Amino acid sequence: MNDERLTKISLPKDAGPHNDSNIEWWYFFAYLNGDQGGKYAVMASFFRVGELEVGKGHYIIHTVIDLKRKKRFNFSSIDSKVKLGMLTLYLPFYLLLHPTDSRMWRLYKTLLKGDIPQPHTHLKKARLKEHPTELVYGNHWLKFKGEDESAFDVILKEKNSEVQLEFTPAKPAVLIGGDGKPDDLYYYSTTRNIVNGTIKTDGGTEYVSGKGWFDHQWGRDYSLAKGSGWNWFGLQLNDGRELLLNEMTSGKPDSSMANIIEKDGSIRFTRGVSFQKIKSWKSLRTNARYPVEWQISIPEFGMDLHVEATFPNQEMLIIGPIQAIWEGTCKVTGKEMHANGKGKSLEGKGFMELVGYAK
C-alpha cells in the first residue's frame, strides 16, 4: 500500500503481528445471504496479548448469528499462555484495583486449579506465520493474501458449526482518525469487503455471499485489564459509505470519535460526536444493562443517527475483568443535512460493541 495518507502504517508490513505491543487484535464481521434463503451474520476477533516479545498468549472469540431464527452460536477459547498471563499479571493487577470483586476472585481460583470456566474452552495450539500473515488458533485460521495482504480467507470450525469465508476489499484500507493512531492504539480498517463462502450450522449448510468489515488494532494499553469500557459502532450505509464511531466510557476527555469513509475510500474524522442512550436491555445471565438503542449526533458531518439492535439478547461471555460484552447486529436510520440546506435519509446496518457493562 503506497498511499500518502498512510504514513505510520503500511501494508503488507502491518498486516502481521507487532511484538512490541502488549495487545493486538484482528477483527471482522459480515452480513451474509444464503443460497437456500438463510440470513446470517458472523463476527470474530483474534487476540494476541503479552508484555514481552516472547510468550504471547492467544484468545479468540467468534459468533455465528442466524438472523432469521434470531439464534446465536457464541465461542470463546484461550491458550495456556493467556491463562498464565492472567494468573501472574493481569488478574492480580485488576484485583489490586478492585479487591472486593468476588467474581474475579472466583475466576482466579478456578484458573489456579488449572481449570477454565464454562463456556470458555482451551485452545490447544496457536501460532502466527508471516509472509504472508497467517493466524492459526486451534481449528480456526485467518490467512491474508494479495500484494498488500488486505484480502484474506478465514475458517472458524467448531463441533456444530463451520464458517469458511473469503474477504476481498471493495475499498482501500484507511487509517482511523486520519493518521492511524486516534488514541493509544494503532488502527486501520477495510470497511467494505465482498464476502463469499459457506456456513454450516444445525440448520444445514449454505453457500453465502454478502458484505464484510475488517479492523486491525495494536499497541500498549491496559483498558481490558482495568475493566474499562467503550461503545463502538461499525456501520455500513446503503449509499456506499461507512461510519466508525467510538465512545470511551472512562470519562477521558476527547476520546469520542466519528470517522466517515466516503465512496472513493477517503476518510473524514472528528471528535465532535455525541451519544445518547435511548433504551436498555438487561441480561438475566450477568445482570448487565446494555444500551441497545441510541441517538447519535455528528454536527460536523450534518448527521443525526438512530442506531438500534436488531434483537436485544446478543451478549457473549468474555474471560477476565470485562466478564461479558454485547456484540451484535444493529440497524441505522437517520438524516444528513448539507450546507445548501438540502437533506437526505440514511439507512444501513452494522455491528455494535458495548463493553464494560457487566462489571
Secondary structure by P-SEA (a helix, b strand, c coil): cccccccccccccccccccccccccccccccccccccccbbbbbbbbbbbccccbbbbbbbbbbbcccccbbbbbbbbcaaaaaaaaccaaaaaaaacccaaaaaaaaaaaaacccccccccccccccccccbbbbcccccccccccccccbbbbbbcccbbbbbbbbbcccccccccccccccbbbbbccccccccccccccccccbbbbbbbbbbbcccccccccccbbbbbccccccbbbbbbbbccccccccbbbbbccccbbbbbcbbbbbbcbbbbbccccccccccbbbbbccccbbbbbbbccccccccccccccccccccccccccccccccbbbbbbbbbbbbbccccc
